[in-house]
Amino acid sequence: MGADHHHSFAKVDPSMAVIVNGVSHPSIADASRFFNVSTKTIKQWIEKGIIPQPPTIDYGTRELQTFTDEYLRSAVVARKEYMQQKKSDKTPKKGKGDISLPDYPA
């Protein structure tokens, strides 16, 4: 996914969303389709802090994560910033013929 992709934030598959009090809440499955990665990858990104923790909703005695349009927008920005930082942190590798010599006193 190297290039910027135009994401449609409004597309939520109703069969994947969690419905609470008649309101549809996008699930991690929606987020995984949005980013074109597995739900495991989404969970890893959240655990590693690559993307922020999603908001939660109460569902009986459970608390469910919801992946709203606003959240997905912030996750896209956070992931892009993470990737740019990671790219800038890489040190250039030495190519063939590059030789490091110790500094000798003149």
N, C-alpha and C positions, 0 to 999 in steps of 0.2 A: 504494500500500500504506500509506496514511496511518495507519490504525488498527492496533492490536496484533492480530496474527494468532496463532491457536493452532496452533503447529507440532507435528507429530508427528515426534519425533526418531528414532523406531524404524523408520520406513518407508524402506527402501533397496530400490531396484529391482535384483534380482539380475542382470538383464541388463546393467546399467550398472556394477556394482561390479567391482573387480579382485579376483580370487581368488588368494591366495598361500598355499601350503601348506594348502589346504583352508579357509582363512579368508577371508571376504568383507570387502573394504575399500571403503567408499563412495568414489566418484569425484567429480570436479568437476561432472560431469553431474548427480549426485545433489544436490550443493549448489545448482546452478543451478535445479533444479526446486523444491528446498526454499524458496529465496528468490524464486522466480518471476521470475528474470532470466536473461540469457544467460551462458554460460561466460565470454565476453569480459568481461562486467561483473564477475563474480567475480574474474577475474584482475586487473582494474583496481582493484577494492577492495583486494586484497592488495597490489598495487604501491604504492598511495597510502597504505597503512597504515590504511585504514578498518576492515578486519578483519585479525586476525593471520595470520601465515604458518601454514598447516596442517602437522600432523605429517607425516613421511615414513616410508616403508617401503622396504627394499631389495628389489629385484625383479631378480635377476641382476646385471647391471652397472649397471642403472638405479636411480634413486631416485624413487619415485612419491609424490605427495601423496595423503593420505587424509583424508577429510572425515567424521570420526567424530561420533557424537552429542555427545560432550563438546566437540569442536571447534565444532560448529554452535551449541551453547549459548553458548560464549564469543564466537562471531562475532555472534550476535544481540545480545548485550549490548554488544559493541564498536561495532556499527553504530548501535544506539540511542543510545549516548553520543555518537558522532560527529554524528548528526543533531540531537541536542539542543544540542550545542555550536555547530554550524553555525547553528541557528535563533537562539540567543542572541547570536551574533556579528553578526547583521544589524542595521544601524542603521535606525531608522524613516525612511521617506521623508517629505519635506515634502508636505503636501497643498495644494490650491488655497487661496490667501489667506494662507498662512504666509509671512511676510516677515521676513527677517533684516536688522536695521538695525545699523549700526555704533554702538559706544558713544561718545557725545559727552560731553565734560566738562561738568559742571553749572555 
